[in-house]
Amino acid sequence: MIDYHVGGNLMGLYGEAGLGARPNVRNFTFLDRPDHIELVTEIKGAQVPVPFPMPLEDWPKFWKHGQWNELRARIVGNPPHIITWIKGVKFMDWTEAEKRHPDKGGIGLQVHGGGDYTKQYVRYRNLQVKRLDASK
């Protein structure tokens, strides 16, 4: 997930609305600015799989708003095992319980199903995709 706006999140997981918006897993949510976040410790009564990995007060020093930051995701199998990192720090580790998508398809970098986000954007550079062997 790269929802860089109020109520959004980085490197959590949010499934397509047409598929019941599952999974919906994150350990923080953006408030009014990218350096203001709120921790999420439970979702629907269950603890998040990876607690927020640093003291809350360290976030403004860690995430460099308006600068390049490194995001990484590892997605293996179907149903997938998904691990995400920001600048080398693990933010999410999730194993999906059911198959929701076909084995082949596209990669969406920024998709919003509603609202007007035309004046907000995210830039990408140095994108790399590597096919992984699901048996490893």
C-alpha positions as CSV (number, residue, x, y, z in Angstrom):
1,M,0.0,0.0,0.0
2,I,1.3,3.4,-0.9
3,D,-1.6,5.7,0.1
4,Y,0.3,8.9,0.8
5,H,-2.6,11.1,2.1
6,V,-4.7,11.7,5.3
7,G,-5.9,8.3,6.5
8,G,-3.4,6.5,4.2
9,N,-0.4,4.3,4.9
10,L,2.9,3.1,3.6
11,M,3.8,-0.6,3.2
12,G,0.7,-2.0,4.8
13,L,-1.7,-4.1,2.9
14,Y,-5.2,-3.3,1.6
15,G,-7.0,-5.6,-0.8
16,E,-9.2,-4.5,-3.7
17,A,-12.7,-3.3,-2.6
18,G,-14.4,-5.7,-5.1
19,L,-12.8,-8.5,-3.1
20,G,-14.0,-7.3,0.3
21,A,-11.0,-5.0,0.9
22,R,-9.1,-7.9,2.4
23,P,-6.5,-8.1,3.7
24,N,-6.5,-4.7,5.5
25,V,-3.4,-4.7,7.6
26,R,-1.3,-1.8,8.7
27,N,0.7,-0.7,11.8
28,F,0.2,3.1,11.3
29,T,-2.1,5.7,9.6
30,F,-1.2,9.1,8.3
31,L,-2.9,12.0,10.1
32,D,-2.9,15.6,8.7
33,R,0.7,15.5,7.5
34,P,3.2,12.8,6.5
35,D,5.3,13.4,9.6
36,H,2.2,13.0,11.8
37,I,1.1,9.4,12.2
38,E,-1.1,7.3,14.5
39,L,-0.1,3.8,15.5
40,V,-2.5,0.9,14.8
41,T,-2.1,-2.0,17.1
42,E,-5.3,-3.9,16.4
43,I,-7.5,-4.4,13.4
44,K,-11.0,-5.9,14.1
45,G,-9.8,-7.1,17.4
46,A,-6.6,-8.9,16.1
47,Q,-3.1,-7.6,16.7
48,V,-1.2,-6.4,13.6
49,P,1.3,-9.0,12.4
50,V,4.3,-6.6,12.8
51,P,4.1,-3.9,15.5
52,F,5.3,-0.4,14.4
53,P,9.1,-1.0,14.4
54,M,10.4,2.1,16.1
55,P,9.4,4.7,18.7
56,L,6.6,6.9,17.4
57,E,8.7,10.1,17.9
58,D,11.4,8.7,15.5
59,W,9.1,8.7,12.5
60,P,9.6,12.3,11.4
61,K,13.4,11.7,11.4
62,F,13.1,8.3,9.6
63,W,10.6,9.2,6.8
64,K,12.0,12.0,4.7
65,H,9.0,13.7,3.3
66,G,9.7,15.3,-0.1
67,Q,12.9,13.2,-0.6
68,W,13.6,9.8,-2.0
69,N,12.8,6.9,0.4
70,E,13.4,3.2,-0.3
71,L,10.4,0.9,-0.3
72,R,10.6,-2.8,-0.8
73,A,8.1,-5.6,-1.1
74,R,8.6,-9.4,-1.4
75,I,5.5,-11.3,-2.5
76,V,5.8,-15.1,-3.0
77,G,3.2,-17.7,-3.8
78,N,-0.6,-17.6,-4.2
79,P,-2.0,-17.2,-1.7
80,P,0.9,-14.9,-1.1
81,H,3.4,-14.4,1.7
82,I,4.0,-10.6,1.7
83,I,6.9,-8.8,3.5
84,T,7.4,-5.1,3.2
85,W,10.2,-2.8,4.3
86,I,10.9,1.0,4.4
87,K,14.6,1.8,4.2
88,G,15.5,-1.7,5.2
89,V,13.2,-1.8,8.3
90,K,10.5,-4.5,8.2
91,F,7.0,-2.9,8.4
92,M,4.8,-5.9,7.5
93,D,4.9,-9.7,7.3
94,W,1.7,-11.3,6.2
95,T,0.6,-14.7,4.9
96,E,-2.7,-14.6,3.1
97,A,-5.1,-17.4,4.0
98,E,-6.9,-17.6,0.7
99,K,-6.2,-17.2,-3.0
100,R,-7.9,-13.9,-4.2
101,H,-6.1,-13.2,-7.5
102,P,-5.1,-15.1,-10.6
103,D,-1.5,-16.5,-10.7
104,K,-0.6,-14.0,-13.5
105,G,-1.4,-10.3,-13.9
106,G,-0.2,-6.7,-13.8
107,I,1.5,-4.7,-11.1
108,G,-0.3,-1.6,-9.9
109,L,1.9,1.1,-8.3
110,Q,-0.8,3.6,-7.4
111,V,-4.5,2.8,-7.6
112,H,-7.3,4.6,-5.9
113,G,-10.9,3.5,-6.4
114,G,-12.6,6.7,-5.4
115,G,-12.1,10.3,-4.4
116,D,-10.2,13.1,-6.0
117,Y,-6.5,12.6,-5.6
118,T,-5.5,14.4,-8.7
119,K,-3.5,17.0,-6.8
120,Q,-1.6,14.4,-4.8
121,Y,1.0,12.2,-6.3
122,V,3.9,9.8,-5.6
123,R,7.0,9.6,-7.8
124,Y,9.0,6.4,-8.4
125,R,12.5,5.9,-9.7
126,N,14.8,2.9,-10.0
127,L,12.0,0.3,-10.0
128,Q,13.1,-3.3,-10.1
129,V,11.1,-6.4,-10.4
130,K,12.6,-9.9,-9.9
131,R,10.8,-13.2,-10.3
132,L,11.2,-15.3,-7.2
133,D,11.2,-19.1,-6.9
134,A,8.1,-19.9,-4.7
135,S,9.8,-23.1,-3.5
136,K,12.5,-21.2,-1.7
